Amino acid sequence: MSSNGSRRRDITVADVAKAANVSKAQAARALGNYGAVSDDVRERVLAAAEELAYRPNELARSMNTGKSNTIGVVVGDIENPHFGLATRGITDTAKKSGFNVILINTDEERAAEVDAVQVLLDKRVDGLIVAPASSTETQHLQRVQDSGRPLVLLDRAADGLQIDTVTVEMTGVAYESTRYLIEAGHRRIAFISTLKSAVPYSEGVPLDSSQIAERVDGMRRAFLESGLSLPEDLVRLNAGDAESIRNITREVLHLPDPATAVVASDGLIALSVVEAIQEMDLSIPEDVSFLMYDDFAWTRLTSPPLTVVAQPVYEMGVAAAEALIRQIEGRRPAAVPTFTARLIRRNSVGAPRKSELPSEATPSR
């Protein structure tokens, strides 16, 4: 029967020093690879450390060297494959440069993000990569920048902060995607997003995410250039869990003037939208057209394959990690790569089922 008292005691620097017959200071310098130490002492210390299965105390090391060799990453939803793929790009790049990654999920809550940033700072991470829950409420990020701690933003910009930011410009591809749907005959196009808002969407309502704001701006421009008005009643925010997404989908498809096409703002939303459409015994694209942001393997395996807006998500993670490591190592700043998204047309968009839809542009209600 084991107990706390019978557990193996952690091997310390003092134990290694005793086994190598050197002073504790000499052992610490050899293990930490700093300061002056002879080759003979280093060899004896490293041999003793291996024999004793010594593991360094990373917190103590970081206090001695000022470096923890860790990067803190804060994202809104680790269940979302978008952030999962971006995080893979970050971790792959960090590992190559000798850094470990601490990941914290915030559920897109700003208060949780503020706490997460502080936790990571308390853990003495060498730098942070943050996908901000808000593009406007960013005082905590300003404080990080003011402190001199390396910081890079991922996926969303922050108003007024001059920080390396790795994003995809979304207005253009949102415009292209909406024009594609309009040219197919659609006038009632729903857009579903998890973005939190205290009020229903209408023109002028501030959107607290640069990504969603750009997508809606692109949609609005496409409608206006086609002589139409954006159907604001179909811009649906606050799509939280899977059930709420299914409810929103059923609602927009059951309106007296229903949506004939649905755009999902990410892969998680897309899964629940498609599920709701199937539960309603509707077919894509015969009954409702469908388009989603992000391109994952499953979107090519559905029947029909889904039309998507593909983003270079992994590459964005790589670029964010490279930019942060460059800051940590004090290297000369370099321009952050510019990333673009592209519309991939598959088979989930067709003509609206309603034959009575006008063939020429008329304003939507």
N, C-alpha and C positions, 0 to 999 in steps of 0.2 A: 504494500500500500504506500503510495507516494504522498508527500506533503510538500508545502512550500519550503520547509526546512531541509528536505532531502533533495531538492532539485539542485542540479549542477550549477555552481556559481559561475557567473560570466568571467572569462579570462580578461585580466586588465593589463595595461601597459607595465605595471609593476611586476606582474607575473612573468611577462616576457623578458623584462630587464633582468630579473633574478635568474631565469633559465639561461640567458645569454651571458650572464656575469658582466653586465654593464650597468651604468647608472640609469635611472628612470628617464633623465633628460636625454641621454644618448639614445635610448630605445625610442622615445617619442619622436626625436628628429629622424631616426632611420625609418620608422613606420610612417611618419607623415611626409617624408621626402622633402624636408626643409632644413635649413641650417647646415653647419659643417659637421660631418661625421666621416670617419675613415672607412675605406672599403671593407676592412676586416670586421669592424663593428657592425656595419650594415649587413654583411653576410651572416654573422652570428645572430643578429636580431631577427632577420627574416626567416632564418632556419628555425629559430625557437618559436616564432609566431606560427609557422606552418605546423610544427610539431604539436603545439598546444591548441591548434584550431582557433587562433585569435581572430576576433572580429572587431574592427575599429568602432569606436563610439562616434557616430557621425555628428551628433550634436556638439560633442566636445571638440571634434576636429574643426567644425565650422566656426566655433568660437575662437579657436586658435588661428585659423587661416583667413577668416572672414568669408569663406566660400563653402557652400553646402553641396555643390554639384547637383542641385535640384532645381527644377522649373515647376512653377505652379500654373495649372491650367483650370480656368473657370468657364464652364459652358452651361447653357440653359437646360438641356435635356439629353442626358447620355443615352436614353432609349431611342432617340432620333438618329437614324443611320447617318444623317448628314454630319452630326457632331462626332459620331463614332468613327467615320472615315477621316475626318479632319484630325481627330486625336491620334489616329494611327500614323498619319503623316508627321505629326509633332513628335510622337514617341520614337518613331524610326530615326528621325533626324537627330533628336536629342541623344539617343543611345550612341550613335556614331561619334558624337563629340564628348562622350563621357558623362552625360547628364541623365539623371533619373527624373521621372515626372510624377507629380502629385496632382490628381484630378479631383475636382469638386463640382458637383451638380447643384444647380440653384432652382430648378423648376421655373425658370424665367421670372423669379421673384427678386426685385431689386434689393430688398432687405437681406435676403439670403446671400445675395452677391456681395453686399457690403461686408457681411460676416465672413464669407469665404475668403475675400481678399485679406482681411485682417488676420485670419487664421494662418494663411500662407506667409504673410509677413512675419508673424510670430515664430513660424517654423524656419525663418531665415532662408527662404528660397532665394536663389540668385536673380530671379526675374519672373515675370508673370505674363501669361497670355490669357486674355479675357475676351469672351464673346458677350458684350454688355447687354443686359436685359433691357436697358433703356438707352436711347441715343441722346437723351436730353438731361436726365438726372444722373450726372456723372461726377459729382463732387468728390466721391471717394477715389475715383481714378485720377482726378486732378491732384489729390494729395499724394498718391503714389508717384506720379510724375514729378511733383515738387520735391519729393524726398530723394530723388535721384535713382530710385530703384528701376532697373530696366523693365519696360512695359510695352507690349504689342497688343493691338486689338485685332480680333478675328471675326470675320463675317459681317460685322456691323460697325459703322462709324460712330464717333462721339462728337457731338456739336462743340465747337470751340476748343478742342484739344489737338495740339500739334504732336501727334503720336503716330508712329508707324502703324498703318492699318492695312490689313490684308482682306480685301473684299472683292466681290464681283459687281460691276455696275449693272443694275437690273432694269433700268428704265427702257433701254433699247430693246431687250429681248421680251419684256412684258408688252411693249408696243407691237412687236412683230407677232407674238403669239395671239394677241387680241385681234389684230388685223386678219390673221389666219382664220380665226373663228368667225369673225364678221363676214369675211369673204365666202365662208361656207354657208352663210345665211343666218347666223345666230345674232339675235339682238338681246336676248335675256341670258346673260353670262354671269354665273355666280362665282364669287371668289371667297374661299374659306381659309381663315388664318387663326392661329392660336393667340395672336397678339391681344393683350388685355386692353380693354377700353371701358370707361365708365358709362359711355353713351354710344348709341348706335352710330354707324358711320354716316357721315354726310360731308359734302365738300366744305373744307375749312376745318374739320375736326383734326386736331394734331394726332399724328400716328407716331408712337414712341419707339419706332424701329426704322432705321434708315432703309433696310431691305424692303420692308412692307410698304413704306412710303413710296419708294421708287417703283415698285410693282404696280401700285394703284395709280401712280402718276402716268406710267406707260399705258395702262389700260384706258385711262381717261383721254389721253392724247389720241389713241387709236379711234375711240368713239367719236371724238370731236372732229377729227379729220375725215371721218366717214359721214359727217352730218348728223350724228346721233348723240344722245346723252348717255353717260354712264348710268346703268341701273343701280343707283345707290342702295336700294333696298336689298340687293343681292350681294353686297359687300358685307360679309359676315365675319365678325371678330369674336374673340372669347371662345373659340372652339377648344375646350379644355381636354377632357378625357374622351375615350372612344365613344361612349354613349352620347355625349353632347354633340360630337361630330356627326354621328348617325342621325340624331334628332334634327340638327341643322340641315343636313342633306335632305331628309324627308320633307322638312318644311319648305325649302326652296323649290322642291319638285312638286309640291302639292298646292302651291299658291294658285289663286284664280288665273294669274298670268305667270305660269311657272318658268323656271330656268330651263333652257334647252341645252345648256352646256355648263359644266362645273369645272373650276380650276382649283386644285388643291395646292396650298403653299408649301407643303413638304411631304415627305414619304409616309410619315405616320398618319397624317390627315388623309392621305390618299387611300391607305388601306381601309380606313373606316368608311370613307365615302363609297368606295367600290363595294364594300360589304353591305351598306345601306341600299345601294342601287340593286344589288342582287336580291336582298330581302324583299324589295318592292316588286320583284319579278319583272324588272326592266332590263333592257339589253343595251350594251355599249357597242357601237354608236347609234344603233337603230332608234332607241328611245331617248337617249341622252348622250351627248358628246362629253368627253373627259380629257383633261390635260392636267399635268402635275409638274411641280418643280422637283428637280433632282432625278437622276437616272441611276437606278439600281438594277441588279441582274433580274430580279423578279418582274420588273416592268416589261421585259422582253419575253417572259414566259407565260404571261396571261393571255387569255383569248377574248378579245384581240390584244396584240401588243399595244402598250400605251404610248401615246404621244407625250413627250417630256421636254422640260427645259433642263439641259445637262450643265452642271457646274463642275469645274475641276477641283473638287473638294479636297482630295488627298494632297494635290499640289499646293493648295492654299495652306494646309497644315504644315507642309514642308517649308513653305516660304515664311510663315509666321515663326517657326522655330529657328530658321536661319537668321531672320532679322533680330530675334531676341538674343541668340547666342553671340551675334556680332556685337550687340550692345554690351553684353556681359563681359566679353573679352576685350572691350575697349578698342575694337577695330573701327576703321573709318566708316562712317555711315554710307550706305548704298541705297539706291532707289528700290523701293518695294515693287516687285513685279506687278504688272497690270493683268488682271484676269478677266476673261469674257465668258459669258454663257451662250449656249446655242440651242435653238429649237430643233428637236429631232422629231420629224413627222412620221408617225407609224399609222395605226389603223383605228384609233379610238375617237377620231373626229370625223363626223359626217354631216349631212344636211339635217336641219331640224325636222322633226317628225311632223310638226304642224304645217300642213300645206297652205294654210291661210296666211302665213307670215309674208309681209310685203317683200316684193322683190327689189324695191329700191329703198334708199335710206329714208326712214322717217323717225322722228325722235321717240325714244322709249319713254314709258311712263316712269 
